[in-house]
């Protein structure tokens, strides 16, 4: 089995995952599970040639790296697609994660996942359930347990779309030495490998992509900081007045160029590890109130400063409220989406809409993420930002790694 190294948004909560190596319990002896970036894929985040996973334990250990965080009480579904260049071979087309509870939502989740399989033209699906609430290790793999019921529900929804549930496993947690059980045959069980030693995790870390301890760590990226917010709020009236004076003293084009250059200066300082002051955050918030300036800054995900910009948007998002928070969170969510980091994109866009429910762009991006629009499609916005920056006489800077 060959796994395409590409990334696809999930559904329901917008959580998305990089698709990578996939094993199956009963096919390990007949197939070689290889991870490589598929030529047809626009979602490639990294290309780990030669990576292979042949056992369920290895796959389960790789899941945190695939998702970018360690999941708890989750349903993880990996879609399989037929490889066009190798008869009888399949590759991984998408990975989606959903909250396992409430149970009342599981029917809807199963239907959404089946619809995603149909949309992706999947020929099969692999399922992993992580559930620590099923009564302990003596009950977790039982045929009459909650995991098996969910598996059967999902299998029925997939069958309606002519998609096979290829294999399914359940664990109480993902950790070295813990047990896993097959949901197809609960008599089949094994011991998990160390997630930290997974070749997929190693490739992820070497590529500079963090594996977070859980979704709470993602939420921290946009969690309000009341102390910082109070400091910035106190400075905002003064900064607004100063910007108004500067606008009157220069042409609109010169003023915007100066504002963009000031923001880029903050991004470069963030790239060097600097933390913005309260005044800098106030100045940044006011700059983003000009939509022409904000639109230019959508170019940063395809520059050499994507991660530095995301760090800056995160600082700003935590330090402002209302529409200012929505703008910062939208920039953070867009940048993560354009890079293929769906977990961060989902959290940030949710924060943007919570701050301003009618934020048009955040709403469009959230819908695109939830319904599976690939990152290369939304990167058009970044290229538009590049064009606007060039028209203003500003060099945003290209990505030295050649990514676009």
N, C-alpha and C positions, 0 to 999 in steps of 0.2 A: 504494500500500500504506500503510495507516495502522497505526502502532504504538502500542499502549496503554502508557501510562507506569506500568506496575505491576510489582510485584516478586514473584518466586515462588521458594521454596526448590528447590534441585536435589536430587539423590540421591547415593548412594555416600559421598562424604566430607562431606556436609552443606554444601558450599559453595553459596551462593546468590547470585543476582545481580538487579539491578534491570532489568526489561525495558524497552527503549526503542527508538529507530528501527531499522528493518531494511531494507536494500536487497537486491536480487538482481541479478546481473550481466546476465541476459538480459531482465529486466523493467524496467530503468531507464527505457527510453523509453516505457513504457506506463503506468507507475504513479507516483504522487507518494507519497514515503515521508515520512509526517508523524508527529511524536511528540506525543502529548497524553495526559493521564490519562483512561482510559476510565471512563465513568460506572459501569459494573458492577464496576470493580476496587476491592477493599478495600486494595490494596497501594500506592496512589499515594504516592510519596516526594516528587516535585516535579512541577509541571505546566508544561512548556516549550512553550506554544502556538506553532505556526508552525515549529518545528524540522523540517527535512527532510534526508534523506540519500538520494541518488540513485545512488551509485556504490559498488562493493565497497571501494574504497580508503577512502572515508569511513566505511563500516561498520567496517572493520578498525581504523581509527584510534579509533573510538568504544568499542571493546571494553574497554579498561582502565577507562574511566569507567563502563561498564555493570557491570563486575565489582567495581570499587572498588580494583583493583590490576592491575599489569601481569602477565599470565599468561605462563608459560614451560612448554614441553612439556605442553601442555594440549589437550583436546578441548572446544570450546565449541559448544553446540547451542542454537539459538534456535527456539522453537516458534511456529508461525503458527496463528492461529485465524480463522475466518470472521467478518467484522464483521456483527452482526445488523441494523445500520441501513443498510448499503450493500452492495447485491448485487455480487458479484465482487471486493469489497475484503477484505483480511485485516489483522489486527493481531497484534502480538507478544504471546503469552500467557505466555511464560516463557523464561528463559535459564539454562542449567545448564553448569557447568564441571566437568571431571573430569581427574585426572592421566592423562597419555597412557601412562605405563608403570607397571607391567610389562605387556608385550604379552599375557601369559597371562590378564590380567584383561579384555582388550578385548571378548571375546565377552560376558562378563557385563555389562559397561558398556553395550554396544550394546542388549542385551535390556532393561536397566533404563531406558535412555533411550526405547526404543520403548514400554515400559509407561507411562512418564511422559507420552508423547505421547497414548497412548490415554486415560489418566486425564484429561488436559487437553482431550480432544476436538480435538486439533490436526489441521489439514488439511495441514500441511506442516512442514518443518523446514529451517533454514539451518545449515550446519556450517562451523566454522573450526578448522583444526588448526594449532597452533603447535609446531614441532618443529625444533630446531637439530642433531639427531643423525642426519639422513638423508643425509649425505654431501656437503653443500654445495649451493650454488645450481644447479649443473649437474644434480643428481639429484633435487632436492626435488619437482619437478613431474612426474616421469616416470610414465607409466601403470602401470609395473610396480613403482613405489615403495611404501613402507610406507603413505604417506598415502592413496594410491588403494585399497590393500587394505582399510584401515580404513573408508574411505568406502563401498566396496562391501559390507562386512560390515554397516555401519550401515544402508545402503539396504535390504538384505535383511530386517533386523529390523524396520525401519519398514514395509516392504511387508506384512509379516505382520500388522501392525496397521492396514492400509489407510491409511497415511500416506505422503505423497510426500516424498522428499528433494529439496527445491526447488532448492537450490544448495549448493555446497561450495567452499571455498578452503583453501589451505595457505600458510603463511609460516614462515620460520625464526625470526623474531622480529617483534615489533611495534615499529616505529620509523620515523621520518620518512625517506622515500626508499628504503626497502627494497622488494624485489619481493614480489608476491603472484602465485599461480598458481591457476587454476580446476582443481578436481579432476574436474569434469564434462567439460571440454575443456582439457587441459593446454597447448594452443596459445594459449589465452587467458591473458594475463598483464598486469600493470600495476604501477604504483609507488604505494606507500602514501602517504597524507597524514600530516601531523604530528599525532600524538595530542594534543599539548598545545594545538593550535589547533582541535580538534574542538568543534563547538557543544555536543555532549553533555557533553564535559569541562568547558566553560565553565559550563554550567548547573549541573553537579554542584558545581563549586568555589564558585559564587555562592550555592549553597544550603548551604554550609558542610560539604560531604562530601568528605573527603580521598580522593585517588587515590594509593594506596600503590605503592611501587616493586616490590613483589612479596610473596609469601606469607611470606617471612622477616620482613618488617615487621609482619605480622599476629601472627606467633608471638612477637614481642618484647613484645606487650601482656600476655602471661601467662608469659613466661620467668622462671624463678626467679632471684632476686637473693640469693645466699648471704650476702653481707655484711649486707644489710638483714634477712634472715631470722634471722640470729644475734642481731642487736640486739633484734628483736621477741621472739624466744624467751626471751631473758634477762629481759624485763620481764613476760612473761605470768603467772608465778606471783603476782607482786605485784599485778597488775591483777585477777586472779581473786579474790584475797583481799579487795581493796577493794570489788569488786562484791558479794561475798557479805555484807560488813558493811553496805553500803548497802541491800541487799535486806532484811536483818533490821530495819533502822531505818525502813522505810516499808512501806506496803501494796503488794501486788503490782502493782496498777494504777498507783499513783504511781511506783513504781520503773520500770516499763516505759515510762511516759510520759517520765520523765526520760532514760532510755536512748535512746529514739527521738529526743527533742529534741537530745541530744548528737550523735547520728549526723547529723541534719539540719544541725547546726552545722558539722560537718566537710564535708558536701556543699556548703554555702554557701561555705565557705572555698576548697574546690576550684574552685567556680564563679568565684572571684576570682583564680584562678591559684595558690593556695597549695598547697604540697606537705606532706602529713601527716608528722608526726614519728613516730619509732618507738613512742613511748608512745601516740600517737593510734591508730596501727595496731593495737597490742595491745588497746586499749580497744574498737576496732571489731570485732576478731576475737571478743572475749569477748561483745560485744553480740549478734553473729550466732549465737552458740550457743543463744540463746533463740529457738526457731522462731517464736514469736508476733511477736517483733520483726522477724525476717527476713521473715516473710510480709507485714508492713506495708510493708517497704522495696521489695517488688515493685511498689508503686504509683509509684515514682519515674520509670519510663519514660514515664508519661503526665502528668508534672508539668513544670514549667519548668526542672527540673534534671537531665534525663535524661543529657546528656553529662557534666556535672560528676560525677554519681553513677558513671558508667562509668569516668571517670578515677580515682575513689577506689577502685572495685572492682579496677581494674587494679593500682593501687599495693598493695592488700592481697593480691591473688592472688600477686604476685611475692614478698611478704615473709613468707608463712606456708606451712605444709606440712599434709599430711594432710587431715582433715575441715575445718579452717579454710580451707584453700586451695580445697577443693571448694565450700564455701558462697560464697566470694567469686567464684569463676569461674562458678558457676551464676547469681548475680545479674548478672554482666557479660554472660553469654551470653543470659540472658532479656531484659535491657534491649535488647541489640543486635537480637535476634529481633523483639521487639515494635516496634522502630523500622523494621524491614525491612532491617537491615544483616546479611545472612546470613553473609558472610565472617568477621566478628568473632564472630558467634554460634557458628559451627561450631568455630572455634579454641578459644573459651572453654569450650564444653560438652565438648569433647574433653579439655581440661585438667582439668575438674571430675571426669570419669569416670576419668581416669588417677590422680587424687589419691584418689578413693574410688569404686571400681568399682560399689558398691551404692547410690550416691546416687540415691534414687528419683526426685526431681524432675529432676535433671540427665538421667537416663536417659529420662524421659518427654519432656522438651523435645528431646533429641537425636533421638529417634524421630520426633517431630512434624516437626522440621526436615527430616529425611532423607526422610520420606514425603510432604512437600508441604503440611502444614497451614499455612494463610495466617496472617500476623501478627495480623490482627484477631481471630482465634479465640483466640490465646494472650494477647491483651490483656485477656481476662476476668480473668486472675489479677491484673493491675494494678488493675482496678476493685474486685476483692475486697479488695486491700490498702488502697485508698482508704476503703472502708467500715469496715475494721478500725481504721484510723487515726482516722476520725471518731468511732467508738465509744469510742476511748480519749481523745478530746478533742484530737487533734493535727491540725493543718492541714498537709497535705503540700504544697499549692500546686498550682494548675492551670497548664497550659501556656499562656503568654501568646499563643502563635500559634494556639491553638484546636485543636490536634491531639489525637486521642484514640485 
